Amino acid sequence: MRHYSVIVFDLGNVLIPFDYSKVISYVDAKRPGLGAQFMEFYKENYHVHRSYERGDISDTEFIDIMLKALDQTLTAEEFCKCFSEIFTVNEDVAALLPKLKQNYRLMLLSNTSHIHQQYGWGHYEFLKNFEHLFLSHEVNAVKPEPKIYRTVMEYTKLPASEHIFIDDVLEYGQGAKSEGWDAIQFVGYDNLVAELQSRGIKF
């Protein structure tokens, strides 16, 4: 059976489900209909989101683009807050972390932004279970780019085969497999438990 030393978790929709309808509701309260209009702009200009997550554009540049799309209806502070109050914690998955930590090195690997970290998820207690957080905007790479997985291995200094990645996006897990890792596509807590058990991972 394969030997695992490092378990790498994705963040969004694994540990913290998110719901952008909260942004729509907040913006609609300012001007009816603007919320849906803004989210349409956001989807059509996803390359801006991706560039921001990669760290290619600054907080100020990203916020300026978003505020223009919102017709300056929100202040920068209001935008950062409503844009980040989209997360909840998957308590079942979070509860696995201290158990897994007893036998494995835990890492977090996420496509995320500085705003979401600062205003959204950065205060969550479960983060203390991770030895290191690998965040796209700090690494200057996004999943499934090889660089982001290799940055993890440069840190752990362990063979690729000893890493396993848990992510809800199949493509991102395949990116990890391309680097020699194992991967589990997260589709729910019960399935995750079964996948871990099938590999002999202790918790």
N, C-alpha and C positions, 0 to 999 in steps of 0.2 A: 504493500500500500504506500502511496505517496506520502512523503514527510513534509509537514507544514510547520513553518516557524513564524510567518507573518500573515496576519489577516488584515486586509485593506478594505475599508468600508467607504462606499459613496455616501453622500450626505442627503441630497434632495430626493424625496420619494422613497428613501430607504429608512433613514432615521428621522427625517423631517418632511412629511408630506406638505405640499404647498398648494395654494388656491388663489389664482389671480382674479377670481371674481370679486374678491374683497377690494382690490384696486378699483375695479369698475364701479362698485357701489360707492366707494369714497369719492371718486371723481364725479359721478353722477349727482351726488349731493351738492356739489359745487355748481354744476351745470348739466341738466338732464341730457343724456345722450352722448356726452363727451367721453364717458368711460369706455363705452364700446368702440367709439371712434379712435380713442387712444390705443386700445389693445389691438385694433386692426393695424394701426401704424406700427406698433411694436412687432407684430408678427411679420409684416411686410418688410420691415427693416431689421430682421433678426441678425444680420451681419454686424449691426451696431452693438447689439447685446453681446454677440460672440467676441467682438474686438475688445469690448470692455472687460469681459470675463478673462480674456487672455492678458489683460494689462496693457494693451496697445494704445488705449486712450485713457485719459485721466478721469477722476471723479467729476471734476468741473466740466470737462468736455461732454461727458455722458449726460450729466444733469442739464446742461444747456440745451442739448438736442431734445431731451425729454420735455423740458419746460416749454420749448417752442411748439412741440406737438400738442401740448396741453393749453396752448394759447395763453401762456403765463397765468393761468387760473390758479395755480398752486405756487407757493414759495418753495425754495429749494429744500428747506427743512420739512415742509409738509409732504413733498414728493418722496424724500428719503424714507420717511416714516410709513406712509401708506404703501409704498413700493416694497417695504420689508416686513410689514405686518401680515404676511401671507402664510406663515409657517405654524405648524403644530408639531408635537413630538410623538413619534410612534413609540409609546412607552414599552411595548413588548420587546421590540428590537433593542431599545436602549438598555433594557434590563439584562440583555445577554452580554453586554460589554464587560462588566466587572467579572463575570464568570469566565469569559474567554481570556481575559487579561491574565488570569492565573497561570495559563500555560502557553500563551502566545503573545507576540509583540503586535499591538494594534496600531494601525495607521489610518488616517482619514485622507481620502483623495477626492477632491470635488472641483467641478466646474462651478465657480461661484465668483461673486464680486465683492469689492471692499464695502460697498453700501449695504449689501445683504449681511455681510459679516458684522458690521458695526451696529446696524439698526435692527437686524433680524435675529440671527441664530447665535451670535457670538457669545451670549451670556449663558447658554444652556449648560447645565451641570454635567451632562453625560460626556462632554468634551474632555473632561479631566482623565477619562479612561484611555485616551490616545497618547501614545508616545510622541507623535508628531503629526501636524496638519499640513498636508500638501495641497495648497490652494492655487487654482489656475492663475489668478491675477498676480500671485507672487512668483510662481514658477515661470510665467510667461509662455505657457503652453496649455492647451485644452485637450481633454479626451476626445477622440482616440489617438491623438498625436503621440508617436513613440516617446518623445522627450519627457512627457509627464510621468510615464511608467518608469522610465530609466532614472529619473530623478529620485524616485522612491528607492530603487535598488542601489543607487550611489550612496544613499543614506544608510540603508540597512546593511549593506556590504555582505549580503547573502545571495546564494544562487537563485535565479529566477524561479526555478521549480519549487522553491519553498514558500512562494507567495501565492495567496489566493485572494481574489477580488470579488466583492459583492456589489453589484450595481443593477439598477432597474432597467437600464438601457442595454439591449443585447449588443449593439455595436461597440459600446465601451468595454464590455466584457471580452468581446472578440479582439479588441485592441490589446487588452492585457494578455490574452492567450497568444497573440502574435509575438509577444515578448518572452514567452515561455512560462507565463503564470497559469494557474488554474483560475476559473471564474464561475460564479453562480449568478444567474439572472434572478434578481429579486422580484417575486410576484406576490409575496405575502409571507407573514411570519411562519405559519405552519410549514410551508414549502421550504423556507430557509432552514428551519430546524431539521427537516428530513434530509436536505442536501448536505448539511454539516455532518449529521450523524452517519450518512452513507460513506463519508470520507474518513470516519474515525476521529473527527475533531471533538475534543473534550470540552464540556461546559456543564 
